[in-house]
Amino acid sequence: MKKNSKKKKLMAAAAVLALIAAISGTFAWITAQDQRINRAESAAVNDDSVVLKEQWEPMPLVAGTEAKKEVSVSNTGNANVFVRISYEEVLKHLAEKGSIEYGAVTEAGAKYAYVANDSGLGKNMPVNANAASMFNDGYRIVPASQVTGLTSQDTNVKLLAKGGKVVDPLTGSVSNNLETKIIHEYYTDPSNTGKNPGDAGYDATKNKYQAMTYDIAVTDEKSSNDGTAWDYTLSNVKYAYYKNGYKNTVANWAKSTLPDESGTTTGNALLGTKGLRYSVNYNYTTTAEGLGASATIPGPTPATTADQKPIASSTNYGLEADTNGLGKSHIRVGYGTDITDIATLASKNWVYNADDGWFYYTVPLKSGETTPDLLKKLVFESALGVEYTNASFDLVVKMEAVQATEAALTDSAGWNLGGGSKPTGDTLAIVTKLVAGI
């Protein structure tokens, strides 16, 4: 009876599979995909069985530094899979590449008006002054009653001074060590309201200040050696700003062929979407809150220059966003030692395919296995210049996996290599290598 029951179950299962095949007309390949954002990390996996593994130690985007970023792929499922990795990039940078403008209060957009969570896209943005360090260095605010030359529009502009007259106790000679600065305090933290530096509970680091330029004259020293007690006249007062603020330069190395979580195939992994990945919010939509209402998401552009095509681990290779947006190539990637070239195609290595912009692991990834690291580090070269001022960079490392069968490589429900025709060139060489390992 048990044998007969088991036989009936097997026959029923076979019938269901036959019905599915008849309805769909194409085999639904086992697939998975994943992405990680360099700023933090990002992932979206169909069945959580094939995932990007990452050791990411975030570092500020500072010249001459590097951040550990070790990326590999792990197969925790039961089926052997083919895996590949590529990049999407988002670089937020100053539209005028760090150039600073100076304007009077009457010039539109010169004096910054505070906006909470301001993206700064396409609008003048302030050059920030580190007034907190000024106060720590001994500067004090000169009372407004002692300052002339500011207009009624120059609100929240503060003159800071330190020093004054110095009298030599031995010779009686007098010297002047006065130093002054002016700043526009465009945001005051509620905890500092009504307080000045030196008051109990005042924390200048919580306020925000715009840098300024000016001419100054002392009009009355009031028989005091303390410069903060003197009267001053200001002229030629101007506000420092970055014209047109920020913009985003977006790059997509490779077309994503698998559908996203909503079942839509857009050619992108995260570009064009917003959400939460590993506790990090991102917004790559073409909206004012995201990349900007006038932004566009480019089509896939595989890296083809030698500087961006890794064939060894001894060199840090370039990315696309800063090259496209700034004409520079100082944000770079260090790769692992298991890199092969298209002519060699060594087994259990990563190879870059300039035909489509994907890095392919050259053998099927078996159940329970993890690939060697493709990436090792993200590098910010010491040559970073003013173009990178206040920049932020997201490197989205995206992964796709399909069932390790020959048809899944070219099937439209899989990677669709060849686009419906027989693959050619480097793609054909990679397909041949992968199939040989099945």
Protein Blocks (a to p, Z undefined) as FASTA:
>chain_A
ZZmmmmmmmmmmmmmmmmmmmmnopacdddddddddfklccdddfklpaccddddddddd
dehiacddddddddfbfbdcdddddddddddddfkgopacdddfklghkaccddehilhi
oiacdddddfklmmmnopacddfklpghiafklghiacddedjddddfklopacdfbdcd
ddddfbdcfklgoiaehiahiafklpccdddddddddfbgolpabfklpccddehiacdd
dehiaadddddfbacfbdcfkopaehiakgopacdeehiacdfbdcfklnojkbccdddd
ddfbfklmccbfkbccddfklmmmnopafbccdddfkbcdfklopghiacddfknopacd
fbdcdehiacddfbfbdcddfklcfklgoiacddddddddddddfklmmpmklnopoihp
acehjllmmmmmmmmmZZ
